[in-house]
Amino acid sequence: MAGSIIGLVWGLSMLRLGHAPFVYSLGHWPHPFRVFSLPHAFGTWVFTCAVAGLIAGWGLMQRLPWARPAALLMNTLAMVYVPFGTLLGLYTLWVLLPREAEQEYRRMTQ
């Protein structure tokens, strides 16, 4: 969840940067148009993943049955964010992936 909170801040800052006035006009075109900027697209992706990670973390804390696979998926996606996302993702895989961890989590959800 800590990585997701960092992702929220990062994603929101990229979304804010994406709303900067990147406006271009085409010669005699009467109205300028906005270009969908790369920071906006990247910020949307990071923000969406962070929200999904927070939901998965909340589900783990509530011991919901769907939370373990969701946390594994979100942390696998977070491994792209070097170095902290990679380290948190590897730690999460190390903790949640063994068969004993799966059996223990199933016992806790019941």
Backbone as JSON Lines, residues from 0, in Angstrom:
{"i":0,"aa":"M","n":[0.83,-1.19,0.0],"ca":[0.0,0.0,0.0],"c":[0.87,1.25,0.0]}
{"i":1,"aa":"A","n":[2.05,1.14,0.61],"ca":[2.95,2.31,0.62],"c":[3.39,2.65,-0.8]}
{"i":2,"aa":"G","n":[3.69,1.63,-1.58],"ca":[4.07,1.88,-2.98],"c":[2.92,2.48,-3.77]}
{"i":3,"aa":"S","n":[1.7,2.09,-3.46],"ca":[0.54,2.65,-4.16],"c":[0.31,4.1,-3.78]}
{"i":4,"aa":"I","n":[0.58,4.45,-2.54],"ca":[0.43,5.86,-2.14],"c":[1.45,6.72,-2.87]}
{"i":5,"aa":"I","n":[2.68,6.21,-2.97],"ca":[3.7,6.92,-3.75],"c":[3.26,7.03,-5.2]}
{"i":6,"aa":"G","n":[2.67,5.95,-5.74],"ca":[2.17,5.96,-7.11],"c":[1.05,6.97,-7.3]}
{"i":7,"aa":"L","n":[0.18,7.13,-6.29],"ca":[-0.88,8.14,-6.38],"c":[-0.3,9.54,-6.52]}
{"i":8,"aa":"V","n":[0.69,9.85,-5.69],"ca":[1.3,11.17,-5.74],"c":[1.99,11.37,-7.09]}
{"i":9,"aa":"W","n":[2.71,10.37,-7.52],"ca":[3.43,10.44,-8.79],"c":[2.45,10.58,-9.95]}
{"i":10,"aa":"G","n":[1.4,9.76,-9.95],"ca":[0.41,9.82,-11.02],"c":[-0.33,11.14,-11.07]}
{"i":11,"aa":"L","n":[-0.7,11.67,-9.9],"ca":[-1.38,12.97,-9.88],"c":[-0.48,14.09,-10.37]}
{"i":12,"aa":"S","n":[0.81,14.03,-10.02],"ca":[1.72,15.07,-10.51],"c":[1.91,14.96,-12.02]}
{"i":13,"aa":"M","n":[1.94,13.75,-12.55],"ca":[2.06,13.6,-14.0],"c":[0.76,14.04,-14.69]}
{"i":14,"aa":"L","n":[-0.37,13.79,-14.08],"ca":[-1.64,14.27,-14.66],"c":[-1.67,15.79,-14.68]}
{"i":15,"aa":"R","n":[-1.17,16.39,-13.62],"ca":[-1.13,17.87,-13.57],"c":[-0.2,18.4,-14.65]}
{"i":16,"aa":"L","n":[0.94,17.75,-14.81],"ca":[1.87,18.16,-15.86],"c":[1.25,17.94,-17.24]}
{"i":17,"aa":"G","n":[0.43,16.9,-17.36],"ca":[-0.23,16.62,-18.63],"c":[-1.24,17.66,-19.02]}
{"i":18,"aa":"H","n":[-1.72,18.45,-18.06],"ca":[-2.68,19.52,-18.37],"c":[-1.99,20.85,-18.64]}
{"i":19,"aa":"A","n":[-0.67,20.82,-18.74],"ca":[0.05,22.04,-19.1],"c":[-0.35,22.44,-20.51]}
{"i":20,"aa":"P","n":[-0.25,23.69,-20.83],"ca":[-0.78,24.16,-22.13],"c":[0.09,23.76,-23.33]}
{"i":21,"aa":"F","n":[0.01,22.47,-23.7],"ca":[0.65,22.01,-24.92],"c":[-0.33,22.24,-26.07]}
{"i":22,"aa":"V","n":[-0.41,23.44,-26.55],"ca":[-1.38,23.8,-27.58],"c":[-0.62,24.16,-28.85]}
{"i":23,"aa":"Y","n":[-1.05,23.58,-29.93],"ca":[-0.43,23.81,-31.23],"c":[-1.48,24.28,-32.2]}
{"i":24,"aa":"S","n":[-1.08,25.01,-33.21],"ca":[-2.04,25.38,-34.26],"c":[-1.46,24.99,-35.6]}
{"i":25,"aa":"L","n":[-2.33,24.7,-36.53],"ca":[-1.93,24.27,-37.87],"c":[-2.08,25.43,-38.85]}
{"i":26,"aa":"G","n":[-1.09,26.24,-38.96],"ca":[-1.1,27.32,-39.94],"c":[-2.35,28.16,-39.89]}
{"i":27,"aa":"H","n":[-3.23,27.97,-40.88],"ca":[-4.45,28.79,-41.0],"c":[-5.65,28.17,-40.3]}
{"i":28,"aa":"W","n":[-5.44,27.09,-39.61],"ca":[-6.54,26.46,-38.88],"c":[-7.06,27.47,-37.87]}
{"i":29,"aa":"P","n":[-8.35,27.73,-37.83],"ca":[-8.86,28.82,-37.0],"c":[-8.77,28.57,-35.49]}
{"i":30,"aa":"H","n":[-8.8,27.31,-35.06],"ca":[-8.81,27.02,-33.63],"c":[-7.61,26.15,-33.28]}
{"i":31,"aa":"P","n":[-6.88,26.5,-32.24],"ca":[-5.8,25.62,-31.8],"c":[-6.39,24.34,-31.19]}
{"i":32,"aa":"F","n":[-5.62,23.3,-31.18],"ca":[-6.11,22.06,-30.6],"c":[-5.11,21.57,-29.55]}
{"i":33,"aa":"R","n":[-5.63,20.82,-28.59],"ca":[-4.79,20.26,-27.54],"c":[-4.27,18.9,-27.99]}
{"i":34,"aa":"V","n":[-3.04,18.67,-27.7],"ca":[-2.42,17.39,-28.0],"c":[-2.48,16.55,-26.73]}
{"i":35,"aa":"F","n":[-2.92,15.31,-26.87],"ca":[-2.93,14.39,-25.74],"c":[-1.49,14.08,-25.4]}
{"i":36,"aa":"S","n":[-1.01,14.64,-24.32],"ca":[0.41,14.6,-24.01],"c":[0.82,13.27,-23.38]}
{"i":37,"aa":"L","n":[2.08,12.95,-23.56],"ca":[2.65,11.74,-22.98],"c":[2.61,11.76,-21.45]}
{"i":38,"aa":"P","n":[2.92,12.88,-20.78],"ca":[2.79,12.87,-19.32],"c":[1.37,12.58,-18.84]}
{"i":39,"aa":"H","n":[0.36,13.03,-19.58],"ca":[-1.03,12.77,-19.2],"c":[-1.33,11.27,-19.32]}
{"i":40,"aa":"A","n":[-0.89,10.65,-20.4],"ca":[-1.13,9.22,-20.59],"c":[-0.4,8.41,-19.51]}
{"i":41,"aa":"F","n":[0.85,8.76,-19.25],"ca":[1.63,8.06,-18.24],"c":[1.03,8.27,-16.85]}
{"i":42,"aa":"G","n":[0.6,9.48,-16.55],"ca":[-0.01,9.77,-15.26],"c":[-1.31,9.0,-15.06]}
{"i":43,"aa":"T","n":[-2.09,8.87,-16.12],"ca":[-3.33,8.09,-16.05],"c":[-3.03,6.64,-15.73]}
{"i":44,"aa":"W","n":[-2.01,6.07,-16.39],"ca":[-1.62,4.67,-16.16],"c":[-1.15,4.47,-14.72]}
{"i":45,"aa":"V","n":[-0.27,5.35,-14.24],"ca":[0.29,5.21,-12.89],"c":[-0.81,5.39,-11.86]}
{"i":46,"aa":"F","n":[-1.69,6.37,-12.04],"ca":[-2.77,6.62,-11.11],"c":[-3.73,5.44,-11.04]}
{"i":47,"aa":"T","n":[-4.08,4.88,-12.19],"ca":[-4.98,3.73,-12.24],"c":[-4.38,2.52,-11.54]}
{"i":48,"aa":"C","n":[-3.1,2.25,-11.8],"ca":[-2.43,1.14,-11.14],"c":[-2.32,1.36,-9.64]}
{"i":49,"aa":"A","n":[-2.09,2.6,-9.22],"ca":[-1.99,2.9,-7.79],"c":[-3.32,2.69,-7.09]}
{"i":50,"aa":"V","n":[-4.4,3.11,-7.71],"ca":[-5.72,2.9,-7.1],"c":[-6.03,1.4,-7.01]}
{"i":51,"aa":"A","n":[-5.71,0.66,-8.06],"ca":[-5.94,-0.8,-8.03],"c":[-5.06,-1.45,-6.96]}
{"i":52,"aa":"G","n":[-3.83,-0.96,-6.79],"ca":[-2.96,-1.49,-5.74],"c":[-3.48,-1.2,-4.35]}
{"i":53,"aa":"L","n":[-4.04,0.0,-4.17],"ca":[-4.65,0.32,-2.87],"c":[-5.85,-0.57,-2.57]}
{"i":54,"aa":"I","n":[-6.65,-0.83,-3.58],"ca":[-7.81,-1.71,-3.4],"c":[-7.35,-3.12,-3.06]}
{"i":55,"aa":"A","n":[-6.31,-3.61,-3.74],"ca":[-5.78,-4.94,-3.44],"c":[-5.19,-4.98,-2.03]}
{"i":56,"aa":"G","n":[-4.48,-3.93,-1.62],"ca":[-3.93,-3.88,-0.27],"c":[-5.02,-3.85,0.79]}
{"i":57,"aa":"W","n":[-6.08,-3.08,0.53],"ca":[-7.21,-3.05,1.45],"c":[-7.85,-4.43,1.55]}
{"i":58,"aa":"G","n":[-7.98,-5.12,0.41],"ca":[-8.54,-6.47,0.41],"c":[-7.68,-7.45,1.2]}
{"i":59,"aa":"L","n":[-6.35,-7.3,1.12],"ca":[-5.46,-8.15,1.91],"c":[-5.65,-7.89,3.4]}
{"i":60,"aa":"M","n":[-5.78,-6.63,3.76],"ca":[-5.97,-6.31,5.18],"c":[-7.31,-6.83,5.7]}
{"i":61,"aa":"Q","n":[-8.32,-6.88,4.85],"ca":[-9.63,-7.4,5.23],"c":[-9.72,-8.91,5.07]}
{"i":62,"aa":"R","n":[-8.65,-9.52,4.53],"ca":[-8.56,-10.97,4.29],"c":[-9.66,-11.47,3.36]}
{"i":63,"aa":"L","n":[-9.84,-10.75,2.27],"ca":[-10.83,-11.14,1.27],"c":[-10.21,-12.15,0.3]}
{"i":64,"aa":"P","n":[-10.98,-13.13,-0.2],"ca":[-10.41,-14.19,-1.02],"c":[-9.81,-13.71,-2.36]}
{"i":65,"aa":"W","n":[-10.33,-12.65,-2.93],"ca":[-9.85,-12.17,-4.23],"c":[-8.6,-11.3,-4.11]}
{"i":66,"aa":"A","n":[-8.22,-10.92,-2.9],"ca":[-7.16,-9.94,-2.72],"c":[-5.76,-10.5,-3.02]}
{"i":67,"aa":"R","n":[-5.52,-11.76,-2.69],"ca":[-4.18,-12.32,-2.93],"c":[-3.84,-12.34,-4.41]}
{"i":68,"aa":"P","n":[-4.69,-12.87,-5.3],"ca":[-4.36,-12.82,-6.73],"c":[-4.27,-11.39,-7.27]}
{"i":69,"aa":"A","n":[-5.13,-10.5,-6.75],"ca":[-5.07,-9.1,-7.19],"c":[-3.75,-8.46,-6.78]}
{"i":70,"aa":"A","n":[-3.29,-8.73,-5.55],"ca":[-2.02,-8.17,-5.08],"c":[-0.85,-8.73,-5.88]}
{"i":71,"aa":"L","n":[-0.9,-10.0,-6.21],"ca":[0.16,-10.59,-7.04],"c":[0.2,-9.93,-8.42]}
{"i":72,"aa":"L","n":[-0.95,-9.71,-9.01],"ca":[-1.01,-9.07,-10.33],"c":[-0.5,-7.63,-10.27]}
{"i":73,"aa":"M","n":[-0.98,-6.87,-9.3],"ca":[-0.59,-5.46,-9.22],"c":[0.9,-5.3,-8.91]}
{"i":74,"aa":"N","n":[1.44,-6.16,-8.08],"ca":[2.86,-6.05,-7.77],"c":[3.73,-6.54,-8.91]}
{"i":75,"aa":"T","n":[3.23,-7.45,-9.72],"ca":[3.96,-7.83,-10.93],"c":[4.02,-6.66,-11.9]}
{"i":76,"aa":"L","n":[2.91,-5.92,-12.03],"ca":[2.92,-4.72,-12.88],"c":[3.81,-3.63,-12.3]}
{"i":77,"aa":"A","n":[3.87,-3.54,-10.98],"ca":[4.67,-2.49,-10.33],"c":[6.17,-2.74,-10.45]}
{"i":78,"aa":"M","n":[6.57,-3.92,-10.84],"ca":[8.0,-4.22,-10.96],"c":[8.66,-3.4,-12.06]}
{"i":79,"aa":"V","n":[7.88,-2.78,-12.91],"ca":[8.41,-1.93,-13.97],"c":[9.05,-0.67,-13.4]}
{"i":80,"aa":"Y","n":[8.56,-0.21,-12.25],"ca":[9.04,1.04,-11.65],"c":[10.31,0.78,-10.85]}
{"i":81,"aa":"V","n":[11.43,0.86,-11.55],"ca":[12.75,0.6,-10.96],"c":[13.15,1.79,-10.11]}
{"i":82,"aa":"P","n":[13.77,1.64,-9.0],"ca":[14.15,0.45,-8.25],"c":[13.13,0.04,-7.19]}
{"i":83,"aa":"F","n":[12.29,1.01,-6.71],"ca":[11.43,0.7,-5.58],"c":[10.31,-0.26,-5.93]}
{"i":84,"aa":"G","n":[9.68,-0.08,-7.08],"ca":[8.63,-1.0,-7.49],"c":[9.16,-2.4,-7.7]}
{"i":85,"aa":"T","n":[10.37,-2.5,-8.23],"ca":[10.98,-3.81,-8.43],"c":[11.23,-4.49,-7.09]}
{"i":86,"aa":"L","n":[11.78,-3.75,-6.14],"ca":[12.06,-4.33,-4.83],"c":[10.77,-4.72,-4.1]}
{"i":87,"aa":"L","n":[9.76,-3.85,-4.11],"ca":[8.49,-4.18,-3.46],"c":[7.8,-5.35,-4.16]}
{"i":88,"aa":"G","n":[7.88,-5.38,-5.49],"ca":[7.28,-6.48,-6.24],"c":[7.95,-7.81,-5.95]}
{"i":89,"aa":"L","n":[9.28,-7.82,-5.9],"ca":[10.0,-9.05,-5.58],"c":[9.69,-9.53,-4.16]}
{"i":90,"aa":"Y","n":[9.62,-8.6,-3.22],"ca":[9.29,-8.97,-1.85],"c":[7.88,-9.55,-1.78]}
{"i":91,"aa":"T","n":[6.94,-8.93,-2.47],"ca":[5.57,-9.43,-2.45],"c":[5.48,-10.82,-3.07]}
{"i":92,"aa":"L","n":[6.18,-11.03,-4.18],"ca":[6.2,-12.36,-4.78],"c":[6.81,-13.38,-3.83]}
{"i":93,"aa":"W","n":[7.87,-12.99,-3.14],"ca":[8.54,-13.89,-2.2],"c":[7.62,-14.26,-1.04]}
{"i":94,"aa":"V","n":[6.78,-13.33,-0.59],"ca":[5.89,-13.57,0.54],"c":[4.61,-14.3,0.12]}
{"i":95,"aa":"L","n":[3.99,-13.86,-0.98],"ca":[2.66,-14.38,-1.34],"c":[2.66,-15.57,-2.29]}
{"i":96,"aa":"L","n":[3.75,-15.84,-2.98],"ca":[3.72,-16.87,-4.02],"c":[3.9,-18.3,-3.54]}
{"i":97,"aa":"P","n":[4.63,-18.6,-2.46],"ca":[4.79,-20.01,-2.06],"c":[3.46,-20.68,-1.75]}
{"i":98,"aa":"R","n":[3.45,-22.01,-1.95],"ca":[2.23,-22.78,-1.72],"c":[1.77,-22.68,-0.26]}
{"i":99,"aa":"E","n":[2.72,-22.63,0.67],"ca":[2.36,-22.51,2.08],"c":[1.65,-21.19,2.35]}
{"i":100,"aa":"A","n":[2.07,-20.14,1.68],"ca":[1.42,-18.84,1.85],"c":[0.0,-18.88,1.32]}
{"i":101,"aa":"E","n":[-0.19,-19.58,0.21],"ca":[-1.55,-19.71,-0.34],"c":[-2.46,-20.46,0.62]}
{"i":102,"aa":"Q","n":[-1.97,-21.56,1.17],"ca":[-2.78,-22.33,2.12],"c":[-3.07,-21.53,3.39]}
{"i":103,"aa":"E","n":[-2.07,-20.82,3.89],"ca":[-2.28,-20.0,5.08],"c":[-3.28,-18.88,4.82]}
{"i":104,"aa":"Y","n":[-3.21,-18.26,3.64],"ca":[-4.16,-17.18,3.33],"c":[-5.58,-17.74,3.2]}
{"i":105,"aa":"R","n":[-5.71,-18.92,2.62],"ca":[-7.04,-19.54,2.53],"c":[-7.63,-19.82,3.91]}
{"i":106,"aa":"R","n":[-6.76,-20.28,4.84],"ca":[-7.24,-20.53,6.21],"c":[-7.66,-19.2,6.86]}
{"i":107,"aa":"M","n":[-6.94,-18.14,6.61],"ca":[-7.27,-16.86,7.22],"c":[-8.55,-16.27,6.64]}
{"i":108,"aa":"T","n":[-8.87,-16.56,5.39],"ca":[-10.08,-16.0,4.78],"c":[-11.34,-16.7,5.26]}
{"i":109,"aa":"Q","n":[-11.2,-17.88,5.84],"ca":[-12.39,-18.64,6.27],"c":[-12.81,-18.3,7.66]}
